[in-house]
Amino acid sequence: MTSPDRFAGVRYIVDDVQAAVDFYTTHLGFTLRAGAAPDPAGNLIELFQPA
């Protein structure tokens, strides 16, 4: 776990961002935020889809 003044960033490369968002929100209970916001442990999670 990180301290409040030190966050980690987790970046995933996925085949389909929308499918990944659906999975995280439906099956894992994540809340989607339009802006950058950390997860409950204070870490930012980002999803990238190759062009």
DRENDREN-882625 format. One record per residue: residue number from 1; x, y, z of N, C-alpha, C, O in turn. Coordinates in Angstrom, 1 decimal, padded with zeros to 4 digits, always signed. Layout:
// residues N
 num   n_xx   n_yy   n_zz  ca_xx  ca_yy  ca_zz   c_xx   c_yy   c_zz   o_xx   o_yy   o_zz
 NUM      X      Y      Z      X      Y      Z      X      Y      Z      X      Y      Z
...
//
This chain:
// residues 51
 num   n_xx   n_yy   n_zz  ca_xx  ca_yy  ca_zz   c_xx   c_yy   c_zz   o_xx   o_yy   o_zz
   1 +000.8 -001.2 +000.0 +000.0 +000.0 +000.0 +000.9 +001.2 +000.0 +002.0 +001.2 +000.5
   2 +000.4 +002.3 -000.6 +001.2 +003.5 -000.6 +000.8 +004.5 +000.4 -000.4 +004.5 +000.9
   3 +001.7 +005.4 +000.7 +001.3 +006.5 +001.7 +000.5 +007.5 +001.0 +000.5 +007.6 -000.3
   4 -000.2 +008.4 +001.7 -001.1 +009.4 +001.0 -000.4 +010.3 +000.1 -001.0 +010.9 -000.8
   5 +000.9 +010.6 +000.3 +001.6 +011.5 -000.5 +002.4 +010.8 -001.6 +003.2 +011.4 -002.4
   6 +002.2 +009.5 -001.8 +003.0 +008.7 -002.8 +002.0 +007.7 -003.4 +001.6 +006.7 -002.7
   7 +001.7 +007.9 -004.7 +000.8 +007.0 -005.4 +001.5 +006.2 -006.4 +002.5 +006.6 -007.0
   8 +001.0 +005.0 -006.7 +001.5 +004.2 -007.8 +000.5 +004.2 -008.9 -000.7 +004.4 -008.7
   9 +001.0 +004.1 -010.2 +000.2 +004.1 -011.3 +000.2 +002.7 -011.9 +001.3 +002.1 -012.1
  10 -000.9 +002.1 -012.3 -001.0 +000.8 -012.9 -001.6 +001.0 -014.3 -002.7 +001.6 -014.4
  11 -000.9 +000.6 -015.3 -001.4 +000.7 -016.7 -001.5 -000.6 -017.3 -000.6 -001.4 -017.3
  12 -002.7 -000.8 -017.9 -002.9 -002.1 -018.6 -003.1 -001.8 -020.1 -003.8 -000.9 -020.5
  13 -002.6 -002.6 -021.0 -002.8 -002.6 -022.4 -003.9 -003.7 -022.6 -003.7 -004.8 -022.3
  14 -005.0 -003.2 -023.2 -006.2 -004.1 -023.4 -006.5 -004.1 -024.9 -006.3 -003.2 -025.6
  15 -007.2 -005.2 -025.3 -007.7 -005.2 -026.7 -008.9 -004.3 -027.0 -009.1 -003.8 -028.1
  16 -009.7 -004.1 -025.9 -010.9 -003.4 -026.1 -011.2 -002.6 -024.7 -011.5 -003.2 -023.7
  17 -011.0 -001.3 -024.8 -011.2 -000.5 -023.5 -012.6 -000.7 -023.0 -012.8 -000.8 -021.8
  18 -013.6 -000.6 -023.8 -015.0 -000.6 -023.3 -015.3 -002.0 -022.7 -015.9 -002.0 -021.7
  19 -014.8 -003.1 -023.3 -015.0 -004.4 -022.7 -014.3 -004.5 -021.3 -014.8 -005.1 -020.4
  20 -013.1 -003.9 -021.2 -012.3 -003.9 -020.0 -013.1 -003.1 -018.9 -013.2 -003.5 -017.8
  21 -013.6 -001.9 -019.3 -014.4 -001.1 -018.4 -015.6 -001.8 -017.9 -015.9 -001.8 -016.7
  22 -016.3 -002.5 -018.8 -017.5 -003.3 -018.5 -017.1 -004.4 -017.5 -017.9 -004.6 -016.5
  23 -016.0 -005.0 -017.7 -015.6 -006.1 -016.8 -015.2 -005.5 -015.4 -015.7 -006.1 -014.4
  24 -014.4 -004.5 -015.4 -014.1 -003.9 -014.1 -015.3 -003.4 -013.3 -015.3 -003.6 -012.1
  25 -016.2 -002.8 -014.0 -017.4 -002.2 -013.3 -018.4 -003.3 -012.9 -019.0 -003.2 -011.8
  26 -018.6 -004.2 -013.8 -019.7 -005.2 -013.6 -019.2 -006.4 -012.6 -019.9 -006.7 -011.7
  27 -018.0 -006.9 -012.9 -017.6 -008.1 -012.2 -016.7 -007.7 -011.0 -016.7 -008.5 -010.0
  28 -016.0 -006.6 -011.0 -015.1 -006.3 -009.9 -015.6 -005.1 -009.0 -015.0 -004.8 -008.0
  29 -016.7 -004.5 -009.4 -017.3 -003.4 -008.6 -016.6 -002.1 -008.6 -016.8 -001.3 -007.7
  30 -015.7 -001.9 -009.6 -015.0 -000.6 -009.7 -016.0 +000.5 -010.1 -017.0 +000.2 -010.7
  31 -015.7 +001.7 -009.8 -016.5 +002.9 -010.2 -015.7 +003.6 -011.2 -014.5 +004.0 -011.0
  32 -016.3 +003.9 -012.4 -015.6 +004.6 -013.4 -015.7 +006.1 -013.1 -016.8 +006.6 -012.8
  33 -014.6 +006.8 -013.2 -014.5 +008.2 -013.1 -013.9 +008.8 -014.3 -013.0 +008.3 -014.9
  34 -014.5 +009.9 -014.8 -014.1 +010.6 -016.0 -012.7 +011.2 -015.9 -011.9 +011.1 -016.9
  35 -012.3 +011.7 -014.7 -011.0 +012.2 -014.5 -010.1 +011.2 -013.8 -010.6 +010.2 -013.3
  36 -008.9 +011.6 -013.7 -008.0 +010.7 -013.0 -008.3 +010.7 -011.5 -008.5 +011.7 -010.8
  37 -008.5 +009.5 -011.0 -008.8 +009.3 -009.6 -008.2 +007.9 -009.1 -008.2 +007.0 -009.9
  38 -007.6 +007.9 -008.0 -007.0 +006.6 -007.5 -008.0 +005.6 -007.1 -009.2 +005.9 -006.8
  39 -007.5 +004.3 -007.1 -008.4 +003.2 -006.6 -008.4 +003.3 -005.1 -007.8 +004.1 -004.5
  40 -009.2 +002.4 -004.5 -009.3 +002.4 -003.0 -008.0 +002.4 -002.2 -007.9 +002.9 -001.1
  41 -006.9 +001.8 -002.8 -005.6 +001.8 -002.2 -004.8 +003.0 -002.5 -003.7 +003.2 -002.0
  42 -005.4 +003.9 -003.3 -004.7 +005.1 -003.7 -003.9 +005.1 -005.0 -003.1 +006.0 -005.2
  43 -004.1 +004.1 -005.8 -003.4 +003.9 -007.0 -004.2 +004.2 -008.2 -005.4 +003.8 -008.3
  44 -003.7 +004.9 -009.2 -004.4 +005.2 -010.4 -004.3 +004.0 -011.4 -003.2 +003.5 -011.6
  45 -005.4 +003.6 -011.9 -005.5 +002.5 -012.9 -005.8 +003.1 -014.2 -006.8 +003.8 -014.4
  46 -005.0 +002.8 -015.3 -005.3 +003.4 -016.6 -005.4 +002.2 -017.6 -004.6 +001.2 -017.5
  47 -006.3 +002.3 -018.5 -006.5 +001.3 -019.6 -006.1 +001.9 -020.9 -006.6 +003.0 -021.3
  48 -005.3 +001.2 -021.7 -004.9 +001.7 -023.0 -005.2 +000.6 -024.1 -005.1 -000.6 -023.8
  49 -005.6 +001.1 -025.2 -006.0 +000.2 -026.3 -005.1 +000.5 -027.5 -005.0 +001.7 -027.9
  50 -004.3 -000.5 -028.0 -003.4 -000.2 -029.2 -004.2 +000.3 -030.4 -005.4 -000.1 -030.6
  51 -003.6 +001.2 -031.2 -004.3 +001.7 -032.4 -004.3 +000.6 -033.4 -004.9 +000.9 -034.5
//
